[in-house]
Each structure stands twice: as C-alpha cells, then as structure tokens.
C-alpha cells in the first residue's frame, strides 16, 4: 500500500496507476447513506464486476480506520456498511472525519478529491449532487470539486430531487462540460431523462475520450458524463417528486432518498443498483479508451 500523508492507495491500485492501466474510482456514500446494506453490497459487487469485465481496476474510496483509502476490499466495504457511526464525508469535513469517527462514506466531491490526489481521472457514481430547490443557496460540494479537479464523473445525471435546470446552469458557469452518452437529453437519475437538452453528446467511447483529453489539454478541470437509465428500469419523473424535508445541508439528500425508498420501495432500489452498474461499465470503458491516448510509462519518463 502506498501511503502519502493521510491518503492510502492499495498496492494493486498503485501498481495499475503506475503502469498506466485503467482505474475507476467508486464513491462509498452509497454504502453508508445511500442504500440498505444488502442492496449496497450487491451494488458494490456489481460495480466492481462491471469494471473488471471492461478491463479496469475498481477502486472504492472511503474513510476507513482514520485514513482516506483508495481501493477498499469487498470485506472492508462490508465492515464499513456495518458501522453505525460512519459519517457522510465531503471535502469540508474530510479532515475531521479522519480524526473522529475515522470511518465514513465519501460523496462524489470527496471521491473526486481522493481520485485526483491518487492520479485517477475517472469516477463512477449513481447521481451527482447539485442545486436543491429553493433559493439556490443549498448547493452540493460536488459541483465545486468538479470545477477544481481534472476528473470526469460518469453518472445518471443529477439526483432526481434536485433542481436540474439550476444544476446544469451552475455547471456551465463553473466551466464543467456535461456530455450526454448517446443522448442529447440530460439523464434524470432514477428517471430516464430530466427533460433538458445538452449541447454536447458522444456516441462512442473513443469520441468521448477525445473530448475529455482535449478539455484537459486546454486546462479544463472536471467533466460530467450523463448516461440515461434504461427505460425498462426508469421511474416516471412525476413519481419522484419529494416534498421539502425537514433535513437540510449534508443530511438533505439521504433524507430525500430514504423518503423515495419508503414510498416506492424496491423499484427505487432496483433502479439505483442497476444504474450504478451501468455507470461503472461505461466509466471503465472510458478509462480504457483514455489509457490508449497516454504514452507508455517508460516513454513518459524518457
């Protein structure tokens, strides 16, 4: 294991990065705050398997035993799911979480930060955070971190309880491109679409990799790839509306997701697990395609 300050990168992940192999970072808030344990473990297993099948190394990111870890084992993911004291980790509370309780699930924002520090360019998740309905002041740190780090997040669009229009506008302001995967419509997380047109789409992983490489070559930071959920699994947008919950700040999104799970039951869980698997597969194919555009490690140091 490679240890740098409070960051630990698993030996297999460090070796893959050093060799220029494809690696995909996977967030872990879904384990601690997103799904019931059985569904979360199924999702992690399916994500890891999807990465491997497409030729990429899966690297689950989490705060574990007082360290920011990149590359948790399946057994460690189970252990994390069993911890009632595990916190939801974002960049703002990352340092504190390492100290107490020392265990936590990383949001997209914290996963982006860890991936960038480890040298990983691709993150896979379910839905990204964004601008909540209301006065526009409740905004996920996912958007800020995307504007800072040259990392691409493959997702099924903004979470369905967010203001998708405001989120898309904020990403544009921050210079973060949102690229539709084989679609010109923004994905709607648990729904197939959020009903908003995207200016850019890609219909092959090579096209997508070329766009991203040029974005980064020109000094761009983060990027988002929006992959729609298959129609057979999607839930109509009208059924995904959530009344403004009592929770605000970091607990707002988990509260909204629990509300949806309680109301719609297994439909939400099945859709969530499926989109996590689909996104991991696309992220892995993209990581492999990006790897073909990089010089071999020996040539890079020549």
NUKEPA-401980 format. One record per residue (C-alpha): z, x, y; residue in three letters. Coordinates in pm, 1 decimal, padded with zeros to 6 digits, always signed. Layout:
+----------+----------+----------+------+
!       zz !       xx !       yy ! resn !
+----------+----------+----------+------+
!        Z !        X !        Y !  ALA !
...
+----------+----------+----------+------+
END
This chain:
+----------+----------+----------+------+
!       zz !       xx !       yy ! resn !
+----------+----------+----------+------+
! +00000.0 ! +00000.0 ! +00000.0 !  UNK !
! -00090.7 ! +00122.6 ! +00347.5 !  UNK !
! +00198.0 ! +00076.4 ! +00593.8 !  UNK !
! +00134.3 ! +00101.5 ! +00967.8 !  UNK !
! +00431.4 ! +00011.2 ! +01187.9 !  UNK !
! +00522.9 ! -00342.0 ! +01068.8 !  UNK !
! +00183.6 ! -00403.7 ! +00903.2 !  UNK !
! +00142.0 ! -00353.0 ! +00528.5 !  UNK !
! -00206.3 ! -00364.1 ! +00374.8 !  UNK !
! -00220.5 ! -00397.1 ! -00004.4 !  UNK !
! -00370.6 ! -00093.5 ! -00174.7 !  UNK !
! -00665.8 ! -00286.6 ! -00319.8 !  UNK !
! -00746.1 ! -00435.4 ! +00021.0 !  UNK !
! -00713.6 ! -00098.8 ! +00197.6 !  UNK !
! -00943.9 ! +00062.1 ! -00060.3 !  UNK !
! -01202.0 ! -00215.0 ! -00014.6 !  UNK !
! -01195.8 ! -00184.5 ! +00365.1 !  UNK !
! -01224.3 ! +00194.2 ! +00345.9 !  UNK !
! -01518.5 ! +00166.4 ! +00106.8 !  UNK !
! -01696.6 ! -00082.5 ! +00333.5 !  UNK !
! -01663.2 ! -00364.1 ! +00080.4 !  UNK !
! -01643.6 ! -00730.0 ! +00183.8 !  UNK !
! -01293.2 ! -00859.7 ! +00257.1 !  UNK !
! -01190.8 ! -01205.8 ! +00379.2 !  UNK !
! -00851.1 ! -01273.2 ! +00537.2 !  UNK !
! -00687.2 ! -01603.5 ! +00439.7 !  UNK !
! -00419.5 ! -01769.9 ! +00652.0 !  UNK !
! -00094.3 ! -01881.2 ! +00489.5 !  UNK !
! +00035.5 ! -02157.8 ! +00717.8 !  UNK !
! -00128.6 ! -02394.2 ! +00469.0 !  UNK !
! +00124.9 ! -02267.9 ! +00213.5 !  UNK !
! +00433.9 ! -02315.0 ! +00429.8 !  UNK !
! +00338.0 ! -02600.2 ! +00663.2 !  UNK !
! +00005.3 ! -02750.0 ! +00558.1 !  UNK !
! +00015.1 ! -02893.7 ! +00206.3 !  UNK !
! +00270.0 ! -02989.4 ! -00061.9 !  UNK !
! +00347.0 ! -02691.6 ! -00284.9 !  UNK !
! +00131.0 ! -02791.5 ! -00584.7 !  UNK !
! -00171.1 ! -02862.3 ! -00364.1 !  UNK !
! -00111.4 ! -02546.0 ! -00160.9 !  UNK !
! -00105.7 ! -02331.1 ! -00473.3 !  UNK !
! -00421.0 ! -02498.3 ! -00601.6 !  UNK !
! -00585.5 ! -02431.3 ! -00264.9 !  UNK !
! -00483.9 ! -02063.9 ! -00266.2 !  UNK !
! -00609.9 ! -02017.6 ! -00622.0 !  UNK !
! -00941.7 ! -02187.1 ! -00544.4 !  UNK !
! -00986.1 ! -01988.0 ! -00222.0 !  UNK !
! -00919.5 ! -01659.2 ! -00398.2 !  UNK !
! -01156.6 ! -01751.1 ! -00679.8 !  UNK !
! -01427.9 ! -01856.6 ! -00433.0 !  UNK !
! -01402.0 ! -01520.1 ! -00256.4 !  UNK !
! -01423.6 ! -01325.9 ! -00580.1 !  UNK !
! -01725.7 ! -01523.2 ! -00703.9 !  UNK !
! -01914.9 ! -01442.7 ! -00382.5 !  UNK !
! -01832.0 ! -01072.1 ! -00404.1 !  UNK !
! -01547.7 ! -01044.0 ! -00150.5 !  UNK !
! -01182.8 ! -00944.1 ! -00178.6 !  UNK !
! -00941.9 ! -01222.6 ! -00073.8 !  UNK !
! -00653.7 ! -01103.5 ! +00145.1 !  UNK !
! -00380.0 ! -01360.9 ! +00201.8 !  UNK !
! -00192.7 ! -01278.3 ! +00523.4 !  UNK !
! +00173.9 ! -01371.1 ! +00572.9 !  UNK !
! +00510.2 ! -01251.7 ! +00696.5 !  UNK !
! +00686.4 ! -01150.3 ! +00377.8 !  UNK !
! +01018.6 ! -00969.6 ! +00337.9 !  UNK !
! +01023.3 ! -00859.1 ! +00700.3 !  UNK !
! +00670.0 ! -00720.6 ! +00708.5 !  UNK !
! +00332.1 ! -00850.5 ! +00820.2 !  UNK !
! +00147.3 ! -00835.7 ! +00491.3 !  UNK !
! -00228.6 ! -00834.1 ! +00432.0 !  UNK !
! -00305.5 ! -00901.9 ! +00066.6 !  UNK !
! -00029.0 ! -01109.5 ! -00094.4 !  UNK !
! -00045.6 ! -01159.0 ! -00469.9 !  UNK !
! -00052.1 ! -01508.0 ! -00619.8 !  UNK !
! +00309.8 ! -01461.6 ! -00729.7 !  UNK !
! +00410.9 ! -01374.4 ! -00374.8 !  UNK !
! +00230.2 ! -01683.5 ! -00245.7 !  UNK !
! +00436.2 ! -01896.5 ! -00484.9 !  UNK !
! +00753.1 ! -01723.8 ! -00365.7 !  UNK !
! +00657.7 ! -01791.1 ! -00004.1 !  UNK !
! +00599.7 ! -02159.9 ! -00080.8 !  UNK !
! +00949.2 ! -02182.5 ! -00230.1 !  UNK !
! +01122.6 ! -02056.7 ! +00084.2 !  UNK !
! +01266.6 ! -02342.7 ! +00287.7 !  UNK !
! +01338.0 ! -02102.0 ! +00575.4 !  UNK !
! +00978.2 ! -01980.6 ! +00614.6 !  UNK !
! +00856.3 ! -02030.8 ! +00972.0 !  UNK !
! +00516.0 ! -02103.9 ! +01119.8 !  UNK !
! +00400.6 ! -01771.4 ! +01263.7 !  UNK !
! +00183.0 ! -01729.9 ! +01571.9 !  UNK !
! +00139.6 ! -01417.3 ! +01787.0 !  UNK !
! +00412.5 ! -01532.4 ! +02026.7 !  UNK !
! +00687.5 ! -01537.7 ! +01759.1 !  UNK !
! +00548.8 ! -01276.4 ! +01519.9 !  UNK !
! +00793.1 ! -01002.6 ! +01619.1 !  UNK !
! +01089.5 ! -01238.5 ! +01594.6 !  UNK !
! +00975.2 ! -01376.7 ! +01257.5 !  UNK !
! +00962.8 ! -01024.4 ! +01112.8 !  UNK !
! +01330.6 ! -00990.3 ! +01201.6 !  UNK !
! +01453.4 ! -01338.1 ! +01111.3 !  UNK !
! +01396.0 ! -01503.9 ! +00871.0 !  UNK !
! +01145.5 ! -01238.1 ! +00759.7 !  UNK !
! +00919.9 ! -01493.2 ! +00589.5 !  UNK !
! +00650.6 ! -01713.5 ! +00737.5 !  UNK !
! +00305.1 ! -01861.6 ! +00707.5 !  UNK !
! +00055.6 ! -01718.6 ! +00953.4 !  UNK !
! -00150.6 ! -01952.2 ! +01167.4 !  UNK !
! -00514.5 ! -01875.5 ! +01237.6 !  UNK !
! -00406.3 ! -01688.1 ! +01552.1 !  UNK !
! -00161.3 ! -01461.9 ! +01370.2 !  UNK !
! -00408.6 ! -01412.1 ! +01085.1 !  UNK !
! -00677.8 ! -01307.4 ! +01333.8 !  UNK !
! -00436.8 ! -01054.9 ! +01489.2 !  UNK !
! -00344.6 ! -00909.0 ! +01149.6 !  UNK !
! -00706.6 ! -00901.5 ! +01030.3 !  UNK !
! -00821.6 ! -00718.1 ! +01342.8 !  UNK !
! -00543.1 ! -00461.7 ! +01304.8 !  UNK !
! -00635.4 ! -00408.6 ! +00938.0 !  UNK !
! -01009.4 ! -00379.1 ! +01007.8 !  UNK !
! -01117.1 ! -00716.2 ! +00862.0 !  UNK !
! -01386.8 ! -00908.4 ! +01051.3 !  UNK !
! -01386.8 ! -01244.4 ! +00867.3 !  UNK !
! -01108.9 ! -01504.7 ! +00843.7 !  UNK !
! -01131.0 ! -01827.2 ! +00643.1 !  UNK !
! -00923.2 ! -02135.8 ! +00714.1 !  UNK !
! -00937.6 ! -02515.4 ! +00699.9 !  UNK !
! -00948.2 ! -02623.2 ! +01062.8 !  UNK !
! -00877.4 ! -02426.3 ! +01377.7 !  UNK !
! -00622.6 ! -02527.9 ! +01637.8 !  UNK !
! -00735.4 ! -02629.8 ! +01982.7 !  UNK !
! -00661.4 ! -02858.3 ! +02275.5 !  UNK !
! -00435.5 ! -03153.3 ! +02196.5 !  UNK !
! -00498.9 ! -03495.0 ! +02352.6 !  UNK !
! -00317.9 ! -03547.2 ! +02680.8 !  UNK !
! -00302.2 ! -03334.7 ! +02992.4 !  UNK !
! -00472.9 ! -03034.5 ! +02832.1 !  UNK !
! -00163.4 ! -02812.7 ! +02852.7 !  UNK !
! -00083.5 ! -02815.9 ! +02480.2 !  UNK !
! -00336.3 ! -02560.3 ! +02355.0 !  UNK !
! -00329.1 ! -02364.0 ! +02030.6 !  UNK !
! -00296.2 ! -01986.1 ! +02044.1 !  UNK !
! -00590.4 ! -01979.5 ! +01800.4 !  UNK !
! -00825.3 ! -02010.4 ! +02097.8 !  UNK !
! -00659.6 ! -01731.1 ! +02295.2 !  UNK !
! -00662.1 ! -01493.7 ! +01999.4 !  UNK !
! -01028.2 ! -01569.7 ! +01931.6 !  UNK !
! -01103.4 ! -01458.4 ! +02286.9 !  UNK !
! -00925.3 ! -01126.7 ! +02225.4 !  UNK !
! -01032.3 ! -01004.5 ! +01881.2 !  UNK !
! -01378.0 ! -00934.1 ! +01730.8 !  UNK !
! -01311.7 ! -01159.7 ! +01432.3 !  UNK !
! -01513.5 ! -01454.9 ! +01303.5 !  UNK !
! -01328.3 ! -01761.7 ! +01174.8 !  UNK !
! -01507.1 ! -01980.4 ! +00921.1 !  UNK !
! -01364.7 ! -02331.8 ! +00935.6 !  UNK !
! -01438.7 ! -02704.0 ! +00909.6 !  UNK !
! -01412.0 ! -02744.7 ! +01286.4 !  UNK !
! -01104.8 ! -02823.6 ! +01499.2 !  UNK !
! -00829.8 ! -03018.4 ! +01324.5 !  UNK !
! -00906.6 ! -03388.5 ! +01336.2 !  UNK !
! -00606.0 ! -03478.2 ! +01553.9 !  UNK !
! -00728.6 ! -03258.2 ! +01842.6 !  UNK !
! -00944.6 ! -03331.7 ! +02145.4 !  UNK !
! -01267.0 ! -03187.2 ! +02003.7 !  UNK !
! -01457.3 ! -03209.4 ! +02333.3 !  UNK !
! -01189.4 ! -03021.2 ! +02527.1 !  UNK !
! -01156.9 ! -02765.6 ! +02245.2 !  UNK !
! -01530.5 ! -02695.0 ! +02243.1 !  UNK !
! -01534.8 ! -02661.5 ! +02621.7 !  UNK !
! -01237.7 ! -02425.1 ! +02617.0 !  UNK !
! -01402.6 ! -02204.4 ! +02355.6 !  UNK !
! -01716.0 ! -02187.5 ! +02571.9 !  UNK !
! -01505.2 ! -02085.8 ! +02872.9 !  UNK !
! -01340.2 ! -01812.6 ! +02665.0 !  UNK !
! -01677.3 ! -01674.4 ! +02555.5 !  UNK !
! -01629.7 ! -01772.9 ! +02191.2 !  UNK !
! -01953.7 ! -01894.5 ! +02027.6 !  UNK !
! -01932.5 ! -02187.7 ! +01786.7 !  UNK !
! -02212.2 ! -02167.3 ! +01531.9 !  UNK !
! -02297.9 ! -02464.4 ! +01315.4 !  UNK !
! -02360.1 ! -02385.0 ! +00949.6 !  UNK !
! -02681.4 ! -02568.0 ! +00860.4 !  UNK !
! -02588.3 ! -02831.8 ! +01117.2 !  UNK !
! -02623.7 ! -02884.9 ! +01491.4 !  UNK !
! -02314.2 ! -03108.8 ! +01498.0 !  UNK !
! -01957.0 ! -02979.1 ! +01521.6 !  UNK !
! -01773.7 ! -03026.3 ! +01191.8 !  UNK !
! -01485.8 ! -03273.8 ! +01200.4 !  UNK !
! -01231.3 ! -03102.7 ! +00970.0 !  UNK !
! -01142.4 ! -03387.3 ! +00730.2 !  UNK !
! -01441.2 ! -03585.6 ! +00858.0 !  UNK !
! -01797.5 ! -03462.9 ! +00816.8 !  UNK !
! -01861.0 ! -03439.0 ! +01189.9 !  UNK !
! -01677.6 ! -03455.6 ! +01520.2 !  UNK !
! -01982.2 ! -03611.5 ! +01686.0 !  UNK !
! -02050.1 ! -03324.7 ! +01927.0 !  UNK !
! -02371.8 ! -03124.4 ! +01942.3 !  UNK !
! -02366.6 ! -02748.0 ! +01907.9 !  UNK !
! -02606.0 ! -02523.0 ! +02095.4 !  UNK !
! -02638.2 ! -02276.0 ! +01808.0 !  UNK !
! -02684.1 ! -02315.7 ! +01432.6 !  UNK !
! -02760.5 ! -02085.0 ! +01140.4 !  UNK !
! -02936.2 ! -02182.5 ! +00819.8 !  UNK !
! -02886.7 ! -01862.9 ! +00618.2 !  UNK !
! -02605.5 ! -01610.0 ! +00586.7 !  UNK !
! -02841.0 ! -01332.8 ! +00698.6 !  UNK !
! -02921.7 ! -01524.8 ! +01017.5 !  UNK !
! -02552.5 ! -01589.3 ! +01072.3 !  UNK !
! -02461.2 ! -01223.8 ! +01012.3 !  UNK !
! -02730.9 ! -01110.0 ! +01256.6 !  UNK !
! -02596.2 ! -01341.6 ! +01528.4 !  UNK !
! -02242.7 ! -01215.2 ! +01479.6 !  UNK !
! -02339.7 ! -00848.6 ! +01470.5 !  UNK !
! -02534.7 ! -00884.3 ! +01795.7 !  UNK !
! -02244.5 ! -01073.1 ! +01954.4 !  UNK !
! -02010.1 ! -00786.7 ! +01865.7 !  UNK !
! -02260.7 ! -00515.4 ! +01959.5 !  UNK !
! -02270.5 ! -00667.0 ! +02308.2 !  UNK !
! -01892.2 ! -00656.2 ! +02341.8 !  UNK !
! -01812.3 ! -01011.7 ! +02234.4 !  UNK !
! -01480.2 ! -01094.2 ! +02076.5 !  UNK !
! -01415.7 ! -01384.4 ! +01839.9 !  UNK !
! -01659.7 ! -01637.3 ! +01696.8 !  UNK !
! -01630.8 ! -01963.0 ! +01504.7 !  UNK !
! -01849.9 ! -02087.8 ! +01221.7 !  UNK !
! -01833.7 ! -02464.8 ! +01175.1 !  UNK !
! -01905.4 ! -02585.0 ! +00819.7 !  UNK !
! -01913.0 ! -02963.1 ! +00762.2 !  UNK !
! -01715.9 ! -03110.7 ! +00475.1 !  UNK !
! -01940.3 ! -03266.7 ! +00205.3 !  UNK !
! -01997.1 ! -03636.5 ! +00270.5 !  UNK !
! -01850.7 ! -03738.7 ! -00066.3 !  UNK !
! -01510.2 ! -03596.4 ! +00035.1 !  UNK !
! -01510.8 ! -03681.1 ! +00404.6 !  UNK !
! -01283.0 ! -03940.2 ! +00566.2 !  UNK !
! -01420.6 ! -04160.4 ! +00848.4 !  UNK !
! -01304.3 ! -04041.6 ! +01190.5 !  UNK !
! -01154.4 ! -04382.0 ! +01274.0 !  UNK !
! -00908.4 ! -04341.2 ! +00986.2 !  UNK !
! -00795.0 ! -04000.4 ! +01109.1 !  UNK !
! -00653.3 ! -04116.3 ! +01442.4 !  UNK !
! -00286.2 ! -04026.4 ! +01485.3 !  UNK !
! -00052.6 ! -04183.3 ! +01738.4 !  UNK !
! +00111.0 ! -03928.1 ! +01967.2 !  UNK !
! +00402.1 ! -03798.0 ! +01755.2 !  UNK !
! +00748.3 ! -03708.7 ! +01876.3 !  UNK !
! +00688.8 ! -03343.4 ! +01789.1 !  UNK !
! +00532.4 ! -03110.8 ! +02043.6 !  UNK !
! +00445.6 ! -02741.3 ! +02057.8 !  UNK !
! +00431.2 ! -02547.1 ! +01727.6 !  UNK !
! +00555.9 ! -02843.4 ! +01521.2 !  UNK !
! +00299.2 ! -03088.7 ! +01652.9 !  UNK !
! +00010.9 ! -03011.3 ! +01416.8 !  UNK !
! +00226.8 ! -03000.9 ! +01098.8 !  UNK !
! +00381.0 ! -03335.1 ! +01201.7 !  UNK !
! +00037.6 ! -03488.6 ! +01253.5 !  UNK !
! -00086.5 ! -03359.9 ! +00916.9 !  UNK !
! +00223.8 ! -03499.1 ! +00741.6 !  UNK !
! +00156.4 ! -03833.3 ! +00910.6 !  UNK !
! -00200.5 ! -03835.7 ! +00778.0 !  UNK !
! -00090.9 ! -03736.3 ! +00428.1 !  UNK !
! +00169.9 ! -04011.9 ! +00423.8 !  UNK !
! -00081.5 ! -04273.6 ! +00539.7 !  UNK !
! -00395.5 ! -04166.8 ! +00349.7 !  UNK !
! -00233.2 ! -03996.1 ! +00050.6 !  UNK !
! -00439.4 ! -03798.8 ! -00198.4 !  UNK !
! -00762.9 ! -03843.4 ! -00002.0 !  UNK !
! -00636.7 ! -03607.2 ! +00268.0 !  UNK !
! -00507.1 ! -03354.2 ! +00017.0 !  UNK !
! -00828.9 ! -03354.2 ! -00190.4 !  UNK !
! -01042.4 ! -03312.9 ! +00120.0 !  UNK !
! -00819.0 ! -03036.1 ! +00255.5 !  UNK !
! -00823.3 ! -02835.3 ! -00067.5 !  UNK !
! -01199.9 ! -02876.3 ! -00103.2 !  UNK !
! -01281.1 ! -02764.1 ! +00249.5 !  UNK !
! -01055.7 ! -02459.4 ! +00212.3 !  UNK !
! -01251.3 ! -02361.3 ! -00099.8 !  UNK !
! -01592.0 ! -02426.2 ! +00062.2 !  UNK !
! -01498.8 ! -02226.1 ! +00371.2 !  UNK !
! -01371.7 ! -01932.7 ! +00165.7 !  UNK !
! -01701.1 ! -01922.4 ! -00024.8 !  UNK !
! -01909.2 ! -01920.9 ! +00294.0 !  UNK !
! -01679.6 ! -01665.8 ! +00458.1 !  UNK !
! -01720.6 ! -01437.1 ! +00158.9 !  UNK !
! -02099.7 ! -01464.7 ! +00156.9 !  UNK !
! -02094.1 ! -01384.0 ! +00527.9 !  UNK !
! -01866.4 ! -01083.7 ! +00476.4 !  UNK !
! -02104.7 ! -00951.2 ! +00210.9 !  UNK !
! -02405.3 ! -01001.8 ! +00442.2 !  UNK !
! -02227.9 ! -00823.8 ! +00727.5 !  UNK !
! -02145.9 ! -00536.5 ! +00494.8 !  UNK !
! -02516.6 ! -00482.4 ! +00430.6 !  UNK !
! -02559.4 ! -00418.5 ! +00803.6 !  UNK !
! -02298.2 ! -00144.1 ! +00818.9 !  UNK !
! -02361.6 ! +00225.2 ! +00745.9 !  UNK !
! -02209.7 ! +00363.0 ! +00428.7 !  UNK !
! -01859.2 ! +00506.6 ! +00486.5 !  UNK !
! -01984.4 ! +00863.9 ! +00432.0 !  UNK !
! -02266.1 ! +00819.8 ! +00684.6 !  UNK !
! -02029.2 ! +00667.0 ! +00938.1 !  UNK !
! -01821.1 ! +00987.9 ! +00938.2 !  UNK !
! -02111.6 ! +01231.1 ! +00919.8 !  UNK !
+----------+----------+----------+------+
END
